[in-house]
Structures are given as structure tokens and as C-alpha cells.
Amino acid sequence: MLTMVSPQIRPLRPGERESTMAVIRRANAEFAAQVPEDLYASYLASAMDLEGRLAAGGDVLVAERDSRIVGTITYFREANDEGMGPGFPVGTAGLRATAVDPASRGLGLGVALVEACLERARADHRAAIALHTAGFMTAAMGLYERTGFVRDRSFDFPARDFFQNGSAADFTALAFVRRLG
């Protein structure tokens, strides 16, 4: 039986980029067989682009357990800074690229990562926090729903607007929003 843990959630440190990208790679490996190869490659490259998210003003957070990086998430004070999809209302925070190492799933790490972003959004006096995910990411959607996010189809967008490949043509980025306050 797996036990819930209280991981340390903290900002990414400079020497941890490779280990964090390895977690993202392992966490997303299951999707390689579920989507076309070119879409998977584009998605994975985007998810692993820590430098791009940091440059856009994102705060890359990591979950540390037993002195190892076992999860990550990126928080944006302003969701629109991440450059994805239709614009959310000003004052909406964003989160992106949630990933938990498969060997550490079931311990509450995903919830802890999302809750860390919720705390930051409240401290930043944001009206809401939003994200986009994909229909094949059922575990992620369950995590977001368990933490109070609800689907908001008005912010969905065609993935081809973000991922520039033919396979993205029929894929919709699904929006989830959680109101705060």
C-alpha cells in the first residue's frame, strides 16, 4: 500500500534542469503510443522546455522526495504569459507541465504540486487559475477536477494553433479553470 507523503515543493535550482527534464520525459512516456509520433515529439519538446517557461516568467517548481526530484509543475502569475491558446481574463494565473515520475505516483505529489500553485495564485491575488490539457491525459484531468478545477470550453482551442504539425489538426486543448476567493 502506498502512503501519502508531504514532499518538499520548491523552486527549481540551476543544477536540477536535467533531472527535472528526465521526470517530464518518464511521466509522459505513456502517451507516445496514444498519439501520432510527430504530435508526441512536439508536445514532449514543449513540456521539457524549462528555459522557455522561465524566460516567459514562469516559476518552475519541483517536488523533492528522498533528495530526488520526483515531480514538477510551472506556475505563471499571469496565464497569458505562457503564450498558449485564447487569452484568459487578466488576473488569471496559470499552471503548465504537471509531471510526476511514474515510480512516485499515488503518493499525493500531483495534488501537492497543484496546491502549491493555488497558494501562489492566492498570494498573488489572482481571481482564478487556469490550464490546458488533452483528452488522452485522463489522470491529469482527474487530478485537476479533484483539486477544484472545472472544464471551461470557452477557452478550448485547436492544438494546431500551438503545435505546428499535421497530427495536431484534430486535437483540442481542453481548458480547466478554478475560481479563487
Residue frames relative to the residue before (quaternion, step in Angstrom):
aa qw qx qy qz dx dy dz
M 1.0000 0.0000 0.0000 0.0000 0.00 0.00 0.00
L 0.3607 -0.7280 0.5424 0.2138 3.57 -0.91 0.95
T 0.2698 -0.7605 0.5732 0.1427 3.53 -1.08 0.76
M 0.4899 -0.6319 0.5073 0.3214 3.55 -1.07 0.72
V 0.1392 -0.7915 0.5922 0.0580 3.56 -1.00 0.81
S 0.3431 -0.6860 0.5920 0.2474 3.51 -1.30 0.33
P 0.1362 -0.8215 0.5493 0.0699 3.56 0.01 1.25
Q 0.4782 -0.5934 0.5371 0.3617 3.50 -1.29 0.21
I 0.1128 -0.7606 0.6376 0.0470 3.57 -0.77 1.07
R 0.1646 0.7932 -0.5580 0.1799 3.55 -0.63 1.13
P 0.6453 -0.5119 0.3825 0.4188 3.59 -1.26 0.22
L 0.5865 -0.5653 0.4676 0.3431 3.51 -1.25 0.63
R 0.2577 -0.7397 0.6016 0.1565 3.56 -1.06 0.81
P 0.6770 -0.5373 0.3118 0.3947 3.62 -1.07 0.67
G 0.7306 0.4425 -0.2619 0.4492 3.63 0.84 -0.79
E 0.6364 0.5698 -0.3081 0.4188 3.59 1.28 0.00
R 0.3756 0.7593 -0.4740 0.2403 3.59 1.21 0.07
E 0.6819 0.4956 -0.3011 0.4458 3.60 0.81 -0.95
S 0.6863 0.4682 -0.3014 0.4680 3.61 0.86 -0.87
T 0.6314 0.5178 -0.3338 0.4709 3.60 1.08 -0.62
M 0.6491 0.4918 -0.3194 0.4845 3.60 0.98 -0.78
A 0.6154 0.5380 -0.3525 0.4556 3.61 1.06 -0.63
V 0.6194 0.5218 -0.3362 0.4807 3.60 1.06 -0.73
I 0.6473 0.5143 -0.3163 0.4652 3.59 0.92 -0.90
R 0.6481 0.5223 -0.3135 0.4570 3.59 0.93 -0.89
R 0.6930 0.4649 -0.2825 0.4731 3.61 0.84 -0.95
A 0.6568 0.5317 -0.3118 0.4344 3.59 0.96 -0.86
N 0.7564 0.3848 -0.2001 0.4897 3.57 1.08 -0.68
A 0.4122 0.7443 -0.4523 0.2676 3.60 1.24 -0.12
E 0.6177 0.5768 -0.3508 0.4033 3.60 1.02 -0.70
F 0.6577 0.5322 -0.3145 0.4303 3.61 1.14 -0.52
A 0.4705 0.6964 -0.4348 0.3235 3.59 1.23 -0.30
A 0.7234 0.4208 -0.2414 0.4913 3.59 1.03 -0.74
Q 0.6681 0.5397 -0.2897 0.4224 3.60 1.25 -0.27
V 0.7743 0.2372 -0.1320 0.5717 3.57 1.18 -0.43
P 0.6521 -0.5049 0.3670 0.4303 3.61 -1.17 0.38
E 0.6507 -0.5805 0.3459 0.3464 3.54 -1.10 0.83
D 0.6884 0.4800 -0.3050 0.4502 3.60 0.87 -0.88
L 0.6330 0.5104 -0.3336 0.4769 3.59 1.05 -0.68
Y 0.6364 0.5220 -0.3264 0.4647 3.59 0.94 -0.84
A 0.6572 0.5102 -0.3128 0.4583 3.59 0.88 -0.91
S 0.6640 0.4933 -0.3047 0.4722 3.61 0.94 -0.84
Y 0.6555 0.5105 -0.3102 0.4619 3.55 0.94 -0.91
L 0.6796 0.4959 -0.2987 0.4505 3.59 0.82 -0.98
A 0.6306 0.5269 -0.3329 0.4624 3.59 0.97 -0.80
S 0.6585 0.5001 -0.3007 0.4753 3.57 0.98 -0.83
A 0.6657 0.5068 -0.3033 0.4560 3.59 0.91 -0.92
M 0.7217 0.4374 -0.2453 0.4771 3.59 1.04 -0.73
D 0.5211 0.6583 -0.4037 0.3635 3.61 1.26 -0.06
L 0.0819 -0.8280 0.5547 0.0029 3.56 0.45 1.23
E 0.6526 0.5311 -0.3176 0.4373 3.58 0.90 -0.92
G 0.6529 0.5194 -0.3131 0.4538 3.57 0.97 -0.83
R 0.6733 0.4809 -0.3011 0.4741 3.58 0.95 -0.84
L 0.6330 0.5145 -0.3321 0.4737 3.59 1.02 -0.75
A 0.6618 0.5109 -0.3021 0.4579 3.60 0.95 -0.88
A 0.6805 0.4771 -0.2787 0.4812 3.60 1.14 -0.65
G 0.6320 -0.5596 0.3286 0.4236 3.59 1.26 0.08
G 0.4623 0.6818 -0.4506 0.3440 3.58 1.22 0.20
D 0.3042 -0.7010 0.6120 0.2037 3.52 -1.26 0.51
V 0.2005 -0.7731 0.5921 0.1079 3.57 -0.47 1.19
L 0.1126 -0.7901 0.6022 0.0214 3.54 -0.69 1.18
V 0.1628 -0.7722 0.6046 0.1079 3.55 -1.19 0.54
A 0.3188 -0.6737 0.6265 0.2279 3.50 -1.34 0.47
E 0.1036 -0.7935 0.5989 0.0301 3.55 -0.77 1.07
R 0.0444 0.7711 -0.6315 0.0684 3.54 -0.97 0.96
D 0.8341 -0.0003 -0.0455 0.5497 3.56 -0.80 1.02
S 0.6639 -0.5482 0.2753 0.4278 3.58 0.99 0.99
R 0.6210 0.4997 -0.3509 0.4914 3.61 1.21 0.53
I 0.4467 -0.6321 0.5565 0.3021 3.55 -1.18 0.63
V 0.0147 -0.8270 0.5606 -0.0390 3.58 -0.65 1.14
G 0.8012 0.0786 -0.0600 0.5902 3.57 1.28 -0.01
T 0.0608 -0.7899 0.6094 0.0306 3.52 -1.29 0.35
I 0.0185 0.7481 -0.6633 0.0055 3.52 -1.36 0.40
T 0.2373 -0.7538 0.5871 0.1754 3.59 -1.15 0.45
Y 0.2049 -0.7664 0.6039 0.0772 3.53 -0.97 1.02
F 0.1010 -0.7575 0.6426 0.0548 3.54 -1.04 0.89
R 0.4493 -0.6799 0.5079 0.2793 3.59 -0.77 1.01
E 0.7585 0.1527 -0.0799 0.6285 3.56 1.13 -0.75
A 0.4440 -0.7401 0.4392 0.2496 3.59 -0.40 1.26
N 0.6627 0.5375 -0.3204 0.4115 3.59 0.95 -0.78
D 0.5338 0.6359 -0.4055 0.3824 3.60 1.21 -0.28
E 0.6267 0.5533 -0.3560 0.4177 3.60 1.11 -0.47
G 0.4148 -0.7686 0.4204 0.2456 3.59 1.28 -0.15
M 0.5705 0.5895 -0.3822 0.4254 3.57 1.11 0.59
G 0.8771 0.1325 -0.0844 0.4539 3.53 -1.03 0.86
P 0.7164 -0.4042 0.3254 0.4663 3.53 -1.34 -0.16
G 0.6038 -0.6065 0.3870 0.3431 3.54 -1.11 0.65
F 0.3306 -0.6964 0.6025 0.2069 3.51 -1.06 0.86
P 0.6292 -0.5164 0.3864 0.4337 3.62 -1.14 0.35
V 0.5690 -0.5723 0.4600 0.3703 3.57 -1.09 0.72
G 0.7313 0.3694 -0.2974 0.4901 3.56 -0.94 0.89
T 0.5762 0.5467 -0.3835 0.4712 3.56 1.30 0.19
A 0.3058 -0.7307 0.5826 0.1820 3.57 -0.80 1.03
G 0.2149 -0.7840 0.5668 0.1339 3.55 -1.24 0.24
L 0.1074 -0.7581 0.6314 0.1226 3.50 -1.28 0.33
R 0.0494 -0.8060 0.5884 -0.0409 3.51 -1.13 0.72
A 0.8610 0.2108 -0.1356 0.4425 3.50 -1.38 0.42
T 0.1393 0.7766 -0.5895 0.1733 3.56 0.76 1.07
A 0.1298 0.7880 -0.5911 0.1130 3.58 -0.82 0.97
V 0.0426 -0.7637 0.6441 0.0070 3.55 -1.02 0.91
D 0.5213 -0.6380 0.4695 0.3176 3.54 -0.88 0.98
P 0.5372 -0.6541 0.4174 0.3307 3.63 -0.79 0.94
A 0.6486 0.5289 -0.3228 0.4420 3.63 1.03 -0.67
S 0.7362 0.3847 -0.2179 0.5124 3.59 1.25 -0.32
R 0.4119 0.7158 -0.4750 0.3040 3.60 1.21 0.25
G 0.7374 0.4018 -0.3108 0.4452 3.53 -1.22 0.55
L 0.6141 0.5622 -0.3399 0.4374 3.58 1.27 0.10
G 0.5819 -0.6023 0.3705 0.4017 3.59 1.24 0.03
L 0.3867 0.7514 -0.4645 0.2647 3.58 1.25 0.20
G 0.6310 0.5301 -0.3384 0.4542 3.60 0.97 -0.77
V 0.6423 0.5091 -0.3125 0.4801 3.57 0.97 -0.88
A 0.6583 0.5127 -0.3151 0.4522 3.59 0.89 -0.89
L 0.6487 0.5104 -0.3194 0.4655 3.60 0.98 -0.78
V 0.6651 0.4848 -0.3033 0.4802 3.59 0.91 -0.89
E 0.6571 0.5117 -0.3188 0.4525 3.60 0.92 -0.84
A 0.6014 0.5471 -0.3614 0.4565 3.60 1.07 -0.62
C 0.6535 0.4918 -0.3034 0.4889 3.58 1.06 -0.76
L 0.6239 0.5287 -0.3404 0.4640 3.59 1.01 -0.75
E 0.6378 0.5213 -0.3225 0.4663 3.60 0.98 -0.81
R 0.6563 0.4999 -0.3104 0.4723 3.58 0.93 -0.86
A 0.6549 0.5155 -0.3202 0.4504 3.59 0.93 -0.86
R 0.6458 0.5007 -0.3220 0.4781 3.58 0.99 -0.78
A 0.6543 0.5069 -0.3088 0.4685 3.60 0.95 -0.88
D 0.6916 0.4479 -0.2636 0.5016 3.60 1.15 -0.63
H 0.4149 -0.7412 0.4369 0.2961 3.60 1.34 0.14
R 0.2531 0.7666 -0.5379 0.2428 3.57 0.96 0.93
A 0.4870 -0.6700 0.4826 0.2847 3.58 -1.09 0.72
A 0.7885 -0.0131 0.0604 0.6120 3.56 1.15 -0.68
I 0.2063 -0.7205 0.6373 0.1794 3.52 -1.40 0.08
A 0.0864 -0.8265 0.5558 -0.0217 3.56 -0.90 0.95
L 0.0391 -0.7784 0.6263 0.0186 3.53 -1.34 0.33
H 0.2697 -0.7038 0.6213 0.2143 3.51 -1.40 0.13
T 0.0090 0.7726 -0.6348 0.0122 3.55 -1.12 0.71
A 0.4615 -0.6728 0.5076 0.2769 3.56 -1.30 -0.11
G 0.6297 -0.5831 0.3769 0.3486 3.55 -1.13 0.67
F 0.6576 0.5005 -0.3221 0.4619 3.60 1.09 -0.55
M 0.6201 0.5240 -0.3404 0.4744 3.61 1.26 -0.17
T 0.0308 -0.8689 0.4941 -0.0011 3.55 0.72 1.12
A 0.6354 0.5181 -0.3437 0.4580 3.61 0.97 -0.72
A 0.6407 0.5174 -0.3230 0.4663 3.59 0.99 -0.80
M 0.6521 0.5058 -0.3266 0.4607 3.58 0.92 -0.85
G 0.6282 0.5272 -0.3289 0.4683 3.59 1.03 -0.75
L 0.6282 0.5303 -0.3250 0.4675 3.58 1.00 -0.84
Y 0.6896 0.4765 -0.2952 0.4585 3.58 0.80 -0.96
E 0.6530 0.4983 -0.3233 0.4699 3.60 0.95 -0.77
R 0.6454 0.5189 -0.3216 0.4590 3.63 0.99 -0.78
T 0.7277 0.4010 -0.2371 0.5034 3.58 1.12 -0.57
G 0.7029 -0.5438 0.2398 0.3907 3.56 1.19 0.58
F 0.4876 0.6413 -0.4532 0.3816 3.60 1.22 0.14
V 0.1320 -0.7710 0.6174 0.0835 3.56 -1.17 0.65
R 0.5751 -0.5871 0.4438 0.3573 3.54 -1.16 0.63
D 0.0071 -0.7650 0.6440 -0.0041 3.54 -1.08 0.82
R 0.2619 -0.8263 0.4847 0.1169 3.53 0.06 1.38
S 0.5597 0.6228 -0.3957 0.3772 3.60 1.14 -0.42
F 0.7248 0.3871 -0.2401 0.5168 3.61 1.23 -0.32
D 0.3822 0.6949 -0.5064 0.3387 3.61 1.24 0.26
F 0.0132 0.7943 -0.6071 -0.0183 3.56 -1.20 0.43
P 0.5755 -0.5731 0.4389 0.3843 3.59 -1.19 0.46
A 0.4999 -0.6815 0.4474 0.2922 3.58 -0.79 1.01
R 0.5687 0.6037 -0.3940 0.3961 3.61 1.09 -0.54
D 0.5796 0.5785 -0.3785 0.4314 3.61 1.21 -0.37
F 0.7473 0.3406 -0.1973 0.5353 3.59 1.22 -0.42
F 0.7525 0.2774 -0.1517 0.5778 3.58 0.95 -0.92
Q 0.2314 -0.8240 0.5085 0.0945 3.55 -0.35 1.24
N 0.5211 0.5864 -0.4889 0.3816 3.58 0.24 1.25
G 0.6749 -0.5414 0.3385 0.3698 3.54 -1.19 0.53
S 0.6487 0.5499 -0.3243 0.4143 3.59 1.01 -0.73
A 0.6177 0.5635 -0.3484 0.4238 3.57 1.18 -0.42
A 0.4305 0.7525 -0.4326 0.2475 3.59 1.25 -0.28
D 0.7923 0.3028 -0.1586 0.5053 3.60 0.93 -0.82
F 0.5606 0.6129 -0.3630 0.4223 3.56 1.27 0.18
T 0.1670 -0.7911 0.5837 0.0745 3.57 -0.85 0.99
A 0.3367 -0.6948 0.5972 0.2174 3.56 -0.98 0.89
L 0.2477 -0.8052 0.5311 0.0908 3.56 -0.59 1.24
A 0.2902 -0.7795 0.5369 0.1412 3.57 -0.78 1.06
F 0.0654 -0.7427 0.6660 0.0239 3.51 -1.19 0.82
V 0.0558 -0.7992 0.5985 -0.0056 3.58 -0.96 0.90
R 0.0944 -0.7528 0.6470 0.0765 3.51 -1.15 0.68
R 0.3355 -0.7314 0.5650 0.1826 3.53 -0.76 1.11
L 0.1889 -0.7815 0.5868 0.0962 3.58 -1.04 0.75
G 0.7614 0.4208 -0.2746 0.4096 3.53 -1.21 0.50
